[in-house]
Amino acid sequence: MTPTDPRPIAVLGGTGPAGMGLALRWARAGEIIIIGSRDARRAEDTADRIKLKAGNQAKVSGMENSAACAAADLLVLTVPFEGQAALIKQLKPAMRPGSILIDATVPLATAVGGRASRTLGVWQGSASQQAAELVPTGVAAVAAFHNLSAELLNGDGLLDCDVIVCGDDAHANQLTRTLAAKIPGVRAIDGGKLENARILEQITALLIGLNIRHKGHGGIRITGLPPEAYL
Ligand SMILES: NC(=O)c1ccc[n+]([C@@H]2O[C@H](COP(=O)([O-])OP(=O)(O)OC[C@H]3O[C@@H](n4cnc5c(N)ncnc54)[C@H](OP(=O)(O)O)[C@@H]3O)[C@@H](O)[C@H]2O)c1
């Protein structure tokens, strides 16, 4: 496998704003997208809505999460924290060795009735490290896309944001950065080991607080790195 191979991307929980926005941007970039949902019909409806926005040439279909997972080796997880562990356990038998699970889950305190501007402590260190612990051997977990506003992703404009990608598998990290850089306005940066995902997840809570305070759609830019650090 190389970073340029055509392959479907399964967006699990892709019926929500975060997954749908990522799927829309990648569909516009020519990627083959499978929207995953607990309900196949909802996935198909979302795929149709994305095609309406991205154009008829867009390659987007919808399936129940397990079927979507079995049909792809690039898996993007965009579900609320309260559903993350159970969904990964359910999907485990459908994950093929060599697959990459890109996790965008933020452990917001809303999972237990708290504020969206706070996060929960996760025993493993972060939601993405929890994901890494739950995937089968041979599946690489990567953390990315936590700090992109779904509202902006679902629009038509440039994002004006950086995506920091954290993961322990260099190939999976590189491939995820290639995908991130396909979103107009996004620069992708290697953020090092998966353990740094806890910081990406915390930044989202801060951004949500800033968005509430200033009524905006904040993102992050990292300045001062050499040009080769940005993809
Ligand atoms: N929204 C943002 O701006 C943003 C930005 C960055 C990261 N994130 C993170 O990305 C994830 C998704 O965000 P979102 O706003 O799109 O969330 P969401 O709308 O609450 O959920 C996304 C989808 O997940 C599925 N889902 C909901 N509860 C589930 C459960 N208990 N088990 C399995 N699937 C479940 C639903 O799809 P079906 O009912 O069709 O199965 C839903 O449409 C979250 O972890 C969030 O913190 C969000």
The ligand as a Gaussian input file, in Angstrom:
#p B3LYP/6-31G(d) Opt

LIG

0 1
 N      -18.989000      18.467000      15.575000
 C      -17.745000      18.959000      15.501000
 O      -17.505000      20.136000      15.135000
 C      -16.580000      18.050000      15.816000
 C      -15.305000      18.468000      15.493000
 C      -14.236000      17.610000      15.768000
 C      -14.456000      16.401000      16.396000
 N      -15.711000      16.042000      16.733000
 C      -15.900000      14.745000      17.380000
 O      -16.340000      13.849000      16.378000
 C      -17.315000      12.958000      16.915000
 C      -18.621000      13.116000      16.124000
 O      -19.081000      14.433000      16.257000
 P      -20.551000      14.821000      15.741000
 O      -20.793000      16.212000      16.159000
 O      -20.709000      14.442000      14.315000
 O      -21.401000      13.828000      16.682000
 P      -22.923000      13.315000      16.659000
 O      -23.694000      14.028000      15.609000
 O      -23.417000      13.367000      18.054000
 O      -22.756000      11.778000      16.277000
 C      -22.282000      11.347000      15.030000
 C      -22.985000      10.051000      14.668000
 O      -22.598000       9.039000      15.575000
 C      -23.639000       8.055000      15.654000
 N      -23.864000       7.760000      17.062000
 C      -24.447000       8.560000      17.985000
 N      -24.470000       7.939000      19.179000
 C      -23.910000       6.727000      18.994000
 C      -23.660000       5.621000      19.852000
 N      -23.972000       5.642000      21.154000
 N      -23.083000       4.531000      19.305000
 C      -22.755000       4.484000      17.995000
 N      -22.979000       5.490000      17.136000
 C      -23.532000       6.604000      17.638000
 C      -24.863000       8.666000      15.003000
 O      -25.019000       8.028000      13.747000
 P      -26.153000       6.905000      13.485000
 O      -27.291000       7.202000      14.423000
 O      -26.488000       7.155000      12.057000
 O      -25.483000       5.615000      13.737000
 C      -24.501000      10.102000      14.781000
 O      -25.055000      10.659000      13.610000
 C      -17.468000      13.299000      18.386000
 O      -16.639000      12.471000      19.169000
 C      -16.991000      14.735000      18.455000
 O      -16.482000      15.082000      19.729000
 C      -16.790000      16.835000      16.438000

